[in-house]
């Protein structure tokens, strides 16, 4: 008496050409080997954990301290950009109001002045953003190093075989992010 799987494999092998029969047979044997081994034996002794890097970079004490530090470092430049943007807006509104009564040469002169002011503002915003991102990456790379050390320590202490960072879906029973946050001081 043949099993259902054997019958299906036989029927499949009859439909494919001779060159493909070997491939079908090899595939069937591989599938059969995986099915034949019980699941607990396959995963026996494997301990897996998950850590959310996003939560660590958002919720840990070092991350919050770094964010505050960076914001205070860039506050003066941000205020300057706001002041420059307000000046540009005020000058543009004044130009719009005065434009009908201005001479052609005065109109062109003020348009150039507004364009120069706008270019200066855009350049300063770009520089600000680049400097801010560079500084943020410096601070957060140090936090990631500390987190990696904490993760390795937890893995060694608790016998984890594999710890994954950033996955599509995770069961709360394997999420060790809270332990890492605690190891980082909060």
matplotlib code that plots the C-alpha trace (Angstrom):
import matplotlib.pyplot as plt

x = [0.0, 1.5, 1.0, -0.8, 2.5, 4.1, 1.2, 1.3, 5.0, 4.6, 1.8, 4.0, 7.0, 5.0, 3.9, 7.5, 10.2, 13.0, 15.5, 13.3, 12.5, 15.8, 15.1, 11.6, 12.9, 15.7, 13.2, 10.8, 13.5, 14.6, 11.0, 10.5, 13.6, 12.4, 8.9, 10.2, 12.3, 10.0, 9.9, 11.3, 14.4, 14.9, 14.8, 16.1, 18.3, 18.0, 17.2, 16.3, 15.8, 14.8, 15.9, 14.1, 16.9, 14.3, 13.1, 16.6, 17.4, 14.2, 13.5, 16.9, 18.3, 21.5, 19.4, 17.2, 20.3, 22.0, 18.9, 18.7, 22.5, 22.2, 19.1, 20.9, 24.0, 22.0, 19.4, 21.3, 21.7, 18.0, 16.9, 19.1, 17.4, 14.0, 15.0, 16.3, 13.1, 11.0, 13.1, 12.6, 8.9, 8.6, 10.7, 8.6, 5.4, 6.7, 7.9, 4.4, 2.8, 5.2, 5.7, 3.0, 4.6, 8.2, 10.3, 11.6, 15.1, 14.0, 11.8, 14.6, 17.0, 14.6, 13.8, 17.6, 17.9, 15.0, 16.5, 19.9, 18.3, 16.4, 19.5, 21.4, 18.6, 18.4, 22.2, 22.2, 19.3, 21.2, 24.4, 22.4, 20.7, 24.0, 25.8, 22.8, 22.6, 26.4, 26.3, 23.3, 25.0, 28.1, 26.0, 23.8, 26.7, 28.1, 24.7, 24.5, 28.0, 26.8, 23.6, 25.6, 27.8, 24.7, 23.1, 26.2, 26.3, 22.7, 23.2, 26.1, 24.4, 21.1, 22.4, 20.9, 22.1, 20.7, 19.5, 17.8, 17.5, 14.6, 12.2, 8.9, 7.0, 8.0, 6.4, 6.6, 8.0, 11.3, 11.6, 14.4, 14.4, 13.3, 16.3, 18.6, 17.0, 17.4, 21.1, 21.6, 20.1, 16.5]
y = [0.0, 3.3, 6.6, 9.6, 11.5, 8.6, 8.4, 12.1, 12.0, 9.1, 10.9, 14.0, 12.1, 10.6, 14.0, 15.5, 14.5, 12.1, 15.0, 16.5, 13.3, 13.3, 16.9, 16.0, 12.9, 14.9, 17.6, 15.0, 13.3, 16.7, 17.5, 14.1, 14.4, 17.7, 16.4, 13.2, 15.0, 16.1, 19.9, 19.8, 18.0, 20.6, 23.5, 21.7, 23.9, 27.0, 30.1, 33.2, 36.7, 40.0, 43.6, 46.7, 49.1, 51.8, 51.6, 51.7, 54.8, 56.4, 55.3, 54.6, 57.1, 57.6, 58.3, 60.8, 62.5, 62.6, 64.1, 66.8, 67.5, 67.8, 70.0, 72.4, 72.5, 73.4, 75.7, 78.9, 78.0, 77.0, 80.3, 82.1, 80.2, 81.1, 84.8, 84.7, 83.0, 85.6, 88.4, 86.9, 86.6, 90.2, 91.5, 89.6, 90.9, 94.4, 94.0, 92.7, 95.7, 98.2, 96.6, 98.6, 101.9, 101.0, 102.0, 99.2, 99.5, 99.5, 96.5, 94.5, 95.6, 94.4, 91.1, 90.4, 91.2, 88.8, 86.1, 86.5, 86.3, 83.2, 81.5, 82.3, 80.9, 77.7, 77.2, 77.7, 75.3, 72.7, 73.2, 73.1, 69.8, 68.2, 69.2, 68.1, 64.7, 64.2, 65.1, 62.9, 60.0, 60.4, 60.4, 57.5, 55.3, 55.5, 54.4, 51.5, 50.3, 50.4, 48.6, 45.9, 45.3, 45.0, 42.6, 40.4, 40.3, 39.3, 36.7, 35.2, 35.3, 33.9, 31.4, 32.9, 31.3, 34.1, 37.6, 39.4, 43.2, 44.7, 42.0, 42.2, 40.4, 39.3, 37.4, 39.3, 36.2, 36.5, 40.4, 41.3, 45.0, 45.9, 44.0, 45.9, 49.2, 48.3, 47.4, 50.8, 52.5, 52.8]
z = [0.0, -1.1, 0.8, -0.7, -1.0, -2.9, -5.3, -6.0, -6.6, -9.0, -10.9, -11.1, -12.3, -15.1, -16.4, -16.6, -19.1, -18.3, -17.7, -15.1, -13.3, -11.4, -10.3, -9.1, -7.3, -5.5, -4.5, -3.2, -1.1, 0.4, 1.3, 2.7, 4.8, 6.3, 6.9, 8.5, 11.1, 14.0, 14.5, 18.1, 16.9, 14.2, 16.6, 19.6, 21.8, 19.6, 21.6, 19.6, 20.8, 19.1, 19.8, 18.3, 17.3, 16.8, 20.4, 21.7, 19.7, 20.8, 24.3, 26.0, 28.5, 26.4, 23.3, 25.1, 26.5, 23.1, 21.5, 24.2, 23.8, 20.0, 20.2, 22.6, 20.4, 17.3, 19.0, 18.2, 14.5, 14.3, 15.9, 13.3, 10.5, 11.8, 12.1, 8.5, 7.2, 9.0, 7.4, 4.0, 4.5, 5.7, 2.8, 0.3, 1.7, 1.7, -1.9, -3.0, -1.4, -2.9, -6.3, -8.2, -7.3, -7.7, -10.7, -12.9, -11.7, -8.0, -8.6, -10.2, -7.4, -4.7, -6.6, -6.7, -3.0, -2.2, -4.5, -2.7, 0.7, -0.4, -1.7, 1.5, 3.6, 1.5, 1.7, 5.5, 5.9, 3.8, 5.9, 9.1, 8.1, 7.0, 10.3, 12.4, 10.7, 11.0, 14.7, 15.3, 13.6, 15.7, 18.9, 17.9, 16.6, 20.1, 21.5, 19.0, 20.1, 23.8, 22.8, 20.9, 23.9, 26.1, 23.7, 23.5, 27.3, 27.6, 24.9, 26.8, 30.2, 29.0, 26.4, 23.2, 20.0, 17.8, 18.4, 15.5, 15.1, 13.2, 11.8, 10.1, 12.8, 16.3, 19.1, 22.4, 24.0, 22.1, 22.4, 24.7, 23.9, 27.5, 28.9, 26.7, 27.6, 31.3, 30.7, 29.1, 32.1, 31.3]

ax = plt.figure().add_subplot(projection="3d")
ax.plot(x, y, z, "-o")
ax.set_aspect("equal")
plt.show()
